[in-house]
Amino acid sequence: MSGTGFRFGAGRSYPLAHAGPDARFTESLIDSVSGVLVGYGYPRLSSVQDWAGLESALAAFLYTSQGDDE
C-alpha cells in the first residue's frame, strides 16, 4: 500500500471544535499549504483573493463553528 489508504470505520479527526483564535492557524501555515499545492503542479497564489480563498477553504476544513451540526 502507498500509505494513502484510509482506515474505514475510524472516527473523524476533522473538523475540530473552534470557539476562538488558534495560534497554529497562521500566514505561515497558508504559505506552506500553498507551497505543497504548487509542488503538485497547481498554480501559485497570485492575488489577495487567491490567498483569502485558500485561507477560507482551509479554515472550513479544519474547524466547525460552535453552532454547526456534525
C-alpha positions in Angstrom: 0.0 0.0 0.0 1.3 3.5 -0.8 0.4 5.0 2.6 -2.5 6.9 1.2 -5.2 4.4 2.1 -7.9 5.3 4.7 -8.9 3.2 7.6 -12.6 2.5 7.2 -14.6 2.6 10.4 -12.1 5.0 12.1 -13.6 8.1 13.7 -13.3 11.5 12.1 -10.5 13.8 13.3 -11.8 16.9 11.4 -13.4 19.4 11.7 -12.1 20.5 15.0 -14.3 22.3 17.5 -13.5 26.0 17.2 -14.6 28.6 19.7 -11.8 31.2 19.2 -8.4 32.1 17.9 -6.0 29.2 17.2 -2.3 30.2 17.3 -1.4 27.4 14.9 -3.5 29.0 12.1 -1.0 31.5 10.7 0.1 33.1 7.5 3.0 30.6 7.5 0.5 27.7 7.5 -1.3 29.1 4.5 2.0 29.8 2.8 3.1 26.2 3.5 -0.1 24.7 2.2 0.2 26.9 -0.9 3.8 25.6 -1.4 2.6 22.0 -1.2 -0.1 22.7 -3.9 2.5 24.3 -6.2 4.7 21.3 -5.7 1.9 19.1 -7.1 1.5 21.4 -10.1 -1.2 23.7 -9.0 -0.7 27.4 -9.8 0.9 29.8 -7.3 -1.4 32.2 -5.3 -1.4 35.3 -7.5 -3.7 37.7 -5.7 -5.1 38.6 -2.4 -8.4 36.9 -3.4 -6.4 33.6 -4.0 -4.9 33.9 -0.6 -8.2 34.6 1.1 -9.9 31.8 -0.8 -7.2 29.3 0.4 -7.4 30.6 3.9 -11.2 30.2 3.9 -11.2 26.7 2.4 -8.6 25.6 5.0 -10.5 27.1 7.9 -13.7 25.4 6.7 -11.9 22.0 6.6 -10.2 22.4 9.9 -12.9 24.0 12.1 -16.6 24.0 12.8 -18.3 26.9 14.4 -20.0 26.4 17.8 -23.4 26.2 16.1 -22.5 23.8 13.3 -24.1 20.4 13.3 -22.0 17.3 12.6 
